[in-house]
Amino acid sequence: MEKKLWLMVFSALVMHSCIVPQKVVYLKDMRPEILYQITQRQDLKIQPQDRLKIMISSKIPELTAPFNMGVGGYQVGIDGEIRNIATAAMRESGFLVDRQGNIEFPVLGTLRVEGLTKHEVAYQIKNRLRDEKLVTDAVVTVDIMNFKITVIGEVGGPGIQNVIDEKITLFEAIVRAGGVTTNAAMGEILVIREEKRGYVSYVNDLRTVAVFESPTFYLQQNDIVYVLPKSARSSEKEIRSWQWYNTVLGLVGTVMSVMLLLHYYK
């Protein structure tokens, strides 16, 4: 009788342990005091539907006023005075890159910007202003205003993330999304990236340091991070069933333990 009771208790404990969720482990093969190389961060390429903030400054503000109209900036009044006409709405509008990869820039007209970096666009504008003798000492700054990524799948808080400084890693994006769930397939983290002719998906394994060498370790604007599940997510009914099952197992284990103690002290 005693052997049977011990066997029943052992079986109940084993069954209960089988359904305990496993912990999430990142970079399990990383070793202390070892230098791991990270894929060099590529300069962002401007894409259609990006919004660009382009600001031009000079020693003579009157010369730059017409070019800063798209983002507020300054305007020369009838009386010859320079006034700051920037408003929050104007600053947030920027220059929209159309589907053909162009922007309409004041005075200079249509500029081709798709596939260029921010520095290349700034260099192009600066040269045009100098060559056409419009502003000879122009300082041009270009920023992408709508840098965003999307995180979906097995994370705590899926959604769209806005990135102000235009720099974010795969780990940072997942942390912002509340981290991965225990049902996440750590070896199958997809980054879906828009290329010139369509979309390309890259597979990342967050369990290994090889992720540092991934071309998607640094994310780009409009990337989609998809954390795949290890298995189909249980329905609410199944979750309630498992909770009830765990409760029953716990009660059975407690009862059996009491029975064994009573039997032992007889």
Secondary structure, DSSP 4 states (H G I P E B T S, - for coil): -HHHHHHHHHHHHHHHHHTSPPPP-S-TT--TT-----PPPPPPPP-TT-EEEEEEE-SSHHHHGGGGGGG--EEE-TTS-EEE---HHHHHH-EE--TTSEEEETTTEEEE-TT--HHHHHHHHHHHHHHTTS-TT-EEEEEETT-EEEEEESBSS-EEEE-SSS--BHHHHHHHTT-B-TTEEEEEEEEEEEETTEEEEEEE-TTSGGGGG-TTSB--TT-EEEEEESSPPPPHHHHHHHHHHHHHHHHHHHHHHHHHHHHHT-
